[in-house]
Amino acid sequence: MAGQFPDELIAATLNRLGLKTGAGNPWKKNRVCSLRSKLNLPTYDRAAPTTTVTAAQAAQRLGIDARMVHELLRQKVIQGRQIVPYAPWQIPVAALDTPDVRERVRQIKEGDRARRPISVDTHTMTLPGIE
């Protein structure tokens, strides 16, 4: 993950995996930075051109919910990978522009419009079964 993600995201992933430092401490940004420096691993460069995006970034680019991106990843409609469980998804930017992905996104968006009730009153919340 070094060089591809910020240290704080690497720390969060290591903690979700239940991994500890050699001293038994949870991972923090500074601990990841220290280890990365000691092992001479690359630093994340926010200004570097992006060839991959996370699931959240893919959702934003496609204009759909991140949960739907995860579903499309699970169904292998979108090609992506996780280096380890709980790590951010790495989705090639080019994978978002395939005919299959464009068609599924179109279906998702049309399905949302079909299910979304049209309401003129934008100030009153309506709950199913309550009038």
C-alpha positions as CSV (number, residue, x, y, z in Angstrom):
1,M,0.0,0.0,0.0
2,A,3.0,2.3,0.5
3,G,3.2,4.9,-2.2
4,Q,-0.4,4.2,-3.3
5,F,-2.2,5.4,-0.2
6,P,-1.6,8.0,2.6
7,D,-0.1,6.8,5.8
8,E,-3.3,7.4,7.8
9,L,-5.2,5.1,5.5
10,I,-2.6,2.5,5.8
11,A,-2.7,2.8,9.6
12,A,-6.5,2.4,9.5
13,T,-6.3,-0.7,7.4
14,L,-3.7,-2.3,9.6
15,N,-5.9,-1.6,12.6
16,R,-9.0,-3.1,11.0
17,L,-6.9,-6.2,10.3
18,G,-6.2,-6.3,14.0
19,L,-2.4,-6.0,13.5
20,K,-0.2,-4.3,16.0
21,T,3.2,-2.7,15.9
22,G,6.2,-4.7,17.2
23,A,5.6,-3.1,20.6
24,G,2.0,-4.2,20.6
25,N,0.6,-0.7,19.9
26,P,-2.1,0.2,17.4
27,W,-1.0,1.7,14.2
28,K,-1.0,5.5,13.8
29,K,0.1,7.7,10.9
30,N,3.4,8.5,12.5
31,R,4.2,4.8,13.2
32,V,3.5,3.9,9.5
33,C,5.6,6.9,8.4
34,S,8.5,5.8,10.6
35,L,8.3,2.2,9.4
36,R,8.0,3.3,5.8
37,S,11.1,5.5,6.1
38,K,13.1,2.7,7.8
39,L,12.2,0.2,5.1
40,N,12.8,2.9,2.4
41,L,9.3,2.4,1.0
42,P,7.8,5.1,-1.3
43,T,5.8,8.1,0.0
44,Y,2.3,8.7,-1.2
45,D,2.2,11.7,-3.6
46,R,-1.2,13.4,-3.8
47,A,-0.1,15.3,-6.9
48,A,0.9,12.1,-8.9
49,P,-1.4,11.2,-11.8
50,T,-4.0,8.7,-10.7
51,T,-4.4,5.5,-12.7
52,T,-6.6,3.8,-10.0
53,V,-9.4,5.1,-7.9
54,T,-11.1,3.8,-4.7
55,A,-14.6,2.5,-4.6
56,A,-15.8,5.9,-3.2
57,Q,-14.0,7.8,-5.9
58,A,-15.5,5.4,-8.5
59,A,-18.9,6.0,-7.1
60,Q,-18.5,9.7,-7.4
61,R,-17.2,9.5,-11.0
62,L,-20.0,7.2,-12.0
63,G,-22.7,9.2,-10.2
64,I,-23.9,6.2,-8.1
65,D,-23.8,5.1,-4.5
66,A,-20.6,3.5,-3.2
67,R,-22.7,0.4,-2.1
68,M,-23.6,-0.1,-5.8
69,V,-19.9,0.1,-6.8
70,H,-19.1,-2.6,-4.2
71,E,-21.9,-4.7,-5.6
72,L,-20.5,-4.3,-9.1
73,L,-17.1,-5.2,-7.9
74,R,-18.5,-8.3,-6.2
75,Q,-20.3,-9.3,-9.4
76,K,-17.0,-8.6,-11.3
77,V,-18.7,-6.1,-13.6
78,I,-16.1,-3.6,-12.4
79,Q,-12.6,-5.0,-12.3
80,G,-10.6,-4.0,-9.1
81,R,-8.5,-5.4,-6.4
82,Q,-7.8,-5.1,-2.7
83,I,-4.2,-5.8,-1.6
84,V,-5.5,-7.2,1.7
85,P,-9.0,-7.4,3.2
86,Y,-10.2,-4.0,4.5
87,A,-7.7,-2.2,2.3
88,P,-9.2,0.4,-0.1
89,W,-10.2,-1.0,-3.5
90,Q,-7.9,-0.2,-6.4
91,I,-10.0,0.2,-9.5
92,P,-8.2,1.1,-12.8
93,V,-9.8,4.4,-14.1
94,A,-10.1,2.7,-17.5
95,A,-12.3,-0.1,-15.9
96,L,-15.0,2.5,-15.3
97,D,-15.5,3.2,-19.0
98,T,-16.2,-0.3,-20.3
99,P,-19.5,-0.9,-22.2
100,D,-20.6,-3.4,-19.4
101,V,-20.0,-0.8,-16.7
102,R,-21.7,2.0,-18.6
103,E,-24.8,-0.2,-19.2
104,R,-25.1,-1.3,-15.6
105,V,-24.7,2.3,-14.4
106,R,-27.4,3.4,-16.8
107,Q,-29.7,0.6,-15.5
108,I,-29.0,1.6,-11.9
109,K,-29.7,5.2,-12.5
110,E,-32.9,4.4,-14.4
111,G,-34.0,2.1,-11.6
112,D,-33.4,4.8,-9.0
113,R,-35.7,7.2,-11.0
114,A,-38.4,4.5,-11.2
115,R,-38.3,3.9,-7.4
116,R,-37.9,7.5,-6.3
117,P,-41.3,9.0,-5.5
118,I,-41.9,12.5,-6.9
119,S,-42.7,14.8,-4.0
120,V,-43.6,18.5,-4.4
121,D,-43.4,19.0,-0.6
122,T,-39.7,19.1,0.2
123,H,-40.1,20.0,3.9
124,T,-42.3,17.2,5.2
125,M,-40.7,13.8,5.8
126,T,-42.9,10.9,4.9
127,L,-42.4,7.5,6.4
128,P,-43.9,4.2,5.1
129,G,-47.0,3.2,6.9
130,I,-47.4,6.6,8.7
131,E,-49.8,9.2,7.5
